[in-house]
Amino acid sequence: MNVWMYIAAFLFPLDNFPLMFGQAYKPISLLFIAVYFILNLPYLFRLRYRAIELWIAVIFITIVLYTGFQNVKMHYSFIGLMDAISSLGAGLLVYLSFRIFIYRNNKDASYLKLFKYILRGYGVAIAVGVLQLIYIYAFRSGMISTLIDLFVNRDIYRVANRVHFTFSEPSYIGLHTNLFLIPAYLILKNKNCLSKLDKWIVFSFIPISLFSLSIRYMIDLLVLYIVYVFVTSKAREGFKIIMKLTAMASIIAVLLNVIFVQNIFHLKADHYHRIANMMSNPSIISKDISFSIRSTYSEIGLRAFLDNPMIGYGLGNFYYGYMNHLDMVPPSLLKKGSEFSQATTNLSLPQYNMYTRLLSEFGLIGMLLLMAVAALFHSFKGRNFAKMIMVLLAYSLMQFDSFAFIQLTFWLACFQSGFISQLQLDRSSQKEGGKVPAAFASKPAIIT
């Protein structure tokens, strides 16, 4: 039955699939995960759960019930709540399905195969990305765009001349690079299971990603490198760490200059001109529309938290906090057709920031929930690979607020396997041929 999970893993990159339900985030892999869950439903009752997992469930149930009563009392719409519940359901499905997968598989080969399929799936993303490059810079063919549209619903490559692979938008590239592609590469490298094709996929993906024209993606790469250097270095290697970080920062600076200032690729996309202007005049960054949208939503989220600091506006109800503080949006940004204007009719309004979403919708209960999830991660006592993933997940939550966040629930489940939680990426593990300690190689961690 593992085949369903391997198919799902291969399809992780297709997170804006045309035939899938949802809005911007439409991962087709959920369907195959659901099939695996249904076929293995009896195993759900054989799993052992930690007390902290049950408390997290209780918090969510309490918030849902409170929101339902509040919506009736305040005459709020249930659209935001239902959307949030569907996201929670998707996240729970991913978590429980991979818990079952770990319970049923006690050999390293099953995990290695899973991560091999994850990495290979990005070969499809690369193929679509190359087609987008051809469409943007070489040949605007209807046949090419039709082929691309078989894999991705949105058409940013067509309207904004930006590569976004099989993802809903360029800002999602960092999520996939930092939390699926590179971790899968590191795991397979640690176990000496990388093929030439695997290496080709990884080292082709990143250069093509630069044509997304996303400064945020470059920041994501820099964060990934900084975290990796710190978790794989020893305290006495301080000078070496500084040199590595300086080198990486220099490379990023050169890339930004070559792409956005020198414009060696002769880019003509509107987004290119926007970024070039920001680089030539950094003071205008605060006035950039993308920056303004995210920062304003976060500021309003904090203000909405102060309205009801104990339990917030309720799950999925950020819209009402937004409308109560609409005065925080600059009038020039509320013109008809703008995102801020459209937000006034979007009853399921996103924030792009999980931390401010938890504060505005859950109040202090949201911080309790966040600490409970952090405690669950910490309880697995993971080695440096696990620590790297935890930091990258914490960073990613600043720009993504969906409860159906596959990467988060995937790793939360995978940490309960010794194969993942005890993985060590330092040089000593490489010298040992990338083997985990025997105590962890033979069986997953059974949680009591």
N, C-alpha and C positions, 0 to 999 in steps of 0.2 A: 504493500500500500504506500510505501515511501515515494512511489513515482509521482503521486499528486503533489507532494511537497517539493520534489525536484522541479516539476513543471512550474510551480508557483515561484520558486527561487529564480528560475531562468527568466520568468516574466516580471520580476521586480522592477526592471527599468521602464516598463510600460505603465506609467502612473497617470496617464491622461488618455486612456484608451477610448476610441470613439463610441463603442457599443456599451460602455460601462456606465452605471448610474453614478451620481455625484455631480459636483460642480467642477472646480479646477482640478481637484485631487480625485482621480478616477482609476485606481489601480486594479487591473484585470486579475492580478494574482489572487485577490480575495476570493474569487469564485472557486479556484482550485483548492485553496486552503479550506474553504467551506465544505467541499466534497470530502477531503481528508478528515475533517472534524466529524462529519456525519457518519462516515464509515467506521470511525474509531470512538464513537460516543461512549460505549461502555467503559473505556479506559479513563474517562473523565472522573468517574467515581472511585477509581483506584489511586488517583493522585493524592498525595499528602500536601496539605497547605500550611504555611506558616501563619501564625496569629496576625502578623502585620498585613498579610494578603487579605485576610478576612476583614480587618479593620478598614483597609482601603475600600473594599467592597461596600462596607457599611456606610462609609462617608459618601460614596457616590449615590447609594440608594437614598440616603437622607437628603442629599442635595436635590435629587430628582423629585422626591415627594414634596419638599419645601417649595420648589419652583412651581410645581403643579398647583399647590394651594395659593401661592402668591399670584400666579397668572390669573386665577379665578377672581381673587380679591381685588387686584389692580386692573382687571380687564385687559391684561396683556395677551398678545397673540401666542399661540402654542407652536408657531412655525420654527422659531429659534430653538425651542426645547426639543422638538421632534428631530430636527437636524442634528443637534448635539447628541441625542440618544442614539441615532443611527451611527454616528461616528464612534461613540463609546462601544456600541455593539460590535463594530468592525474591529476596533482595537482589542476588545475582549476575545473575539474570535481568533485573531492572530496569536495572542498570548497563550490561550488555552491549547490551541492546535500545536504550537511548538513545544509547549509543556508535555503534551502527549507524545510528540515525536521524540523528545529527549527520554521520556520514560520507556518508550518501546525500543530505543536503539542504544545499545551499550558498547558499541565498537566504534573506534575512531574512523573507520572507513565510511560509515554513514555520514558523519559530520564533514569529512573531507569532500565527499561527493556533493553534499549540499552546497558547500562554499565554491566548489568547482562550477556548479551550475549557476550560482549567483554571478561569478566572474564572467562566465561564457555568455550570459544574457546581455552583458554590455556590448558584446559584438553586434547584436541587433541594433542597439542604440547608436553605435558608431556608423553602421551602414546607413541608417536614417540621417545621421548627422552629415555624412558625406554627400548624400542626395540633397540636403538642404544647402550645403556649400555650393554644389553645382548649380542649384536653382538660383541662388542669390548672386553668384559671381560669374557664372558662365552661360547658362542657358535656361531661361525662364519658360520651361515647357509645362503645359497642362498635364501631360502624361506623368512627369516627375512629381508634380504636386499631388496628383491623384494617388500615386504610389505612397508618398509620404503620409497622406491623410488616412491611409489604412492603419497606421500605427499611432497617430497622435491627433487628438480632436482639435486643439487650438492651432492657429496658423501664424504665430509670431514671426516665423522665418519669412513669411510672405508679406506681412504688413509692416514689419519693423526691421527686416533684413538681419535677423539675429538667429544664430544656430541655437536650438534648444532640444536637439535629439528627440527622444520619445517622451520627454517630460513636459509638463503643462507650461512651464516658463523657465527662462534661464536661471532664475534664482534657486530653482530646485537642484541644479547641477551639483552644488556643494553638498547637499544632503546625500546624494548618491555617491559622490566621490569619497567623502569623509566617513560615511557610515555603512557603506556596502562594498564598493569597488576596492578601495585601498585596504580595509580590514580583511576582506577575502584574500587579496593578494598577499598580505603579511602572514595570514594563517597558512596558506599553501606554501609559501616560501619557507616558513618555519619548519614545515613538515617535509620539505624537499619534494613537493608535489607540483611544482610549476612546470608547465610545458612551454615551448616556444610560442604557441598560439596564445596562451595566457599572458605572457609577457608582452606580446604584440598588442593585445587588447588594451592593457593598462597604459603602455607607452604611446599608443595612438590616441587614446581617449583625451588625455590632458591637453595636448597641443590643439586638437580640434575644438576643445572646450573654450579656448581663448577667443574663438570667433563668436562666442555668446556676447562679447563686449560687455562683460559684467565685472565691475570692480569688486563687487561683493564676492564673486567667485574667487578672485585672486586673494582676497582677504581670508576666505575659507581655506584656501590652500596654505596660506601662511600660518593660520591657526593650527591646521593639521600638522604642519612641519614642526612648529614650536612645541606642541604637545608631544609629538613623537620623540623629539630630541630630549625633552625633559624626562619622559618615562623610561627611556632606554639608556640614560646617562647616569653615572655615579656622581655623588656630591663633590668628590675631589676633582672632577673634570670641568670645573667652572669655566676656566679659560677656553677650553675646547668648545663648550656650549656657546659661549659668547661669539666665538669665531664662526661657528656653524650658523647661528642666527643672523649674524651680520652678513654672511655670504648669501643666505636665502633672501634677506631683505634687499640686498643689492641686485639680485637676479630679478626680483619682483619689480624693483624700480626701473631696471633696464627694459624689462618687458613692457611696462606701462608707457615708458618713453617711446620705445620703438613702435608700439601699436597705436598709441593715441596721440603722440606728439609728432613723431616723424611720419606716421601713417604709411609705412612701407607697403602695406597691402592695399592701399588706395581705397579705403573703406568709405562708403557713401551713406551708411545708415544714419537715420536721425539720432539714434542712441549714441553713435560714435561722436557726433558733434556735441551732444550734451555732455558726454564724459570729457571730451577734449577741452571744452570750456571750463569744466570744474578743475581740471588739472592746471590750466593756465591761470585760473583765478580761484583758489581754494575757498575764498571767503563766500562764494555763492553756493557752496554745498548745502548750507542750511536752507536755502531757497529752492533747492532742487525738488521737483514734484514727488519723486519716489521717496526721498528722504523725508519730506514734509508729511506724506501720508502715514508712514510708519511711526514717525516721532509724534505726530499729532494724535494718532490712535492710542499710543502708549500713554501720552500725557492725559488724555481723556479717561483712559482706563484707570489711572491712578486717582484722578479726581472722582470718578464714579465709585471707587473703593471707599473714599472718604464719606460718600453719601450714606453708605450702610456697611461699615467696616467689619461687622461681625459675620454676616452671611451673604452680603453682596446683593446684586440684582436678580440672581438666579441663573441657573444653567441655560446658556444660549440667549440671554437677555441683554447683551452688551448694547444692542440697538437703543434701548431706553436710556442707558447711561449716556450714550452718544447724543441723543436728542436733547437730554437735559443740560448738556454742556456744549451745545452747538456754537455758543458764543466764542469757544476756544479756537474755532476754525477761522482763519483769516478770510474776510469777505471776498477777496480776490480769487480764492480757491473754491468758492461755492457757486461759481458760475454754472449755468445750465450745461449738463453733459459731463461735468467733471466727476471724478470718483467720489469726492465729498458730497456732491449734490445727489448722485445716485444712491449713496449710503443712506440718505434720508427715507428711502422707500425699501431698503434691504432689511427685512426683519430677522435675517440670520447673518448678521454683520460680523466679519472676521476682525482680528486685531493684528495678526502677523507676529504676535508675541505671547507665548503661553504664560509667562509670569504675570503680565498685566491682565490677561484674560482671567486667570485664577483669582486675582485680587478683586477685579470688578464684578465677576459673576459669583464667586464663592466667598469673598471676604477673607477673614483670618482662617476660616475653615480651609480655604484654598492653600494657604501656606502650610497648614497642618497636613493636608494631602500631599503637597510637594515634599515635605520632610519625611512623610511615611514612605513614599516611593524611593527617596534617597536612602533611607534606612534599609529598605529591602535590597537595593543594589549593594550597599556596603556590607550587608550581612553575609554575602557570599565570599567575602574575604579574597577577592580576586587579586591576581598578580598584575604585572605592569600592563599587559594587553587590556585587561578589564578596566584598569584605571584610565587608560587612554580613551576607551570607548565611553566611559562615564563622563569625562570632561567634554568630549566632543558632543555628546547628547545634551549636556547642560548648555553648551554654547548654541546648539541648533535650536533649542526651544525659544531663543530670543527672536527668531525669525519665522517660526512655524507654530501654529496654534491649533492643529487638528488633533482630536482625540483618537483618530484613526491612523495616527502616525505609525506606520509599519515598522520603521527602524527602531523606535523606542520599545514597542512591545516585543519585537523580535529579539532584541538583545536582552531585555528583562527576562525572557524565558530561557534564552541560551546560557545566561550566566549560571543557571541552575545545573549546568553540566560541568563537571570537572575539566572536560576537554577545553572549554572556553575559559572558565574562571581561573584555571591554573596555568594558562598559557603564558610563557615568559619570552619576551622578545629581545633580551639582552644578548651580548656576544657569547656568554657561556652556553646558552641554550643552542646557539648555532653550532658551536663546537661539538655539542653532544648529538648532532644530527637532527636537532629540532624535536626531540622526544620529550613528552611530558612525563612527570614522575609516574612510576608504575601504579602507585596507589590511585591515580586519577585516570589512567589510560583505559582501564578495564570496565569502568562503570560510571554512570552519571551520578551526580550528587542527589540523593534522595532526601527531600526536605521533610522534616518532621515538625 
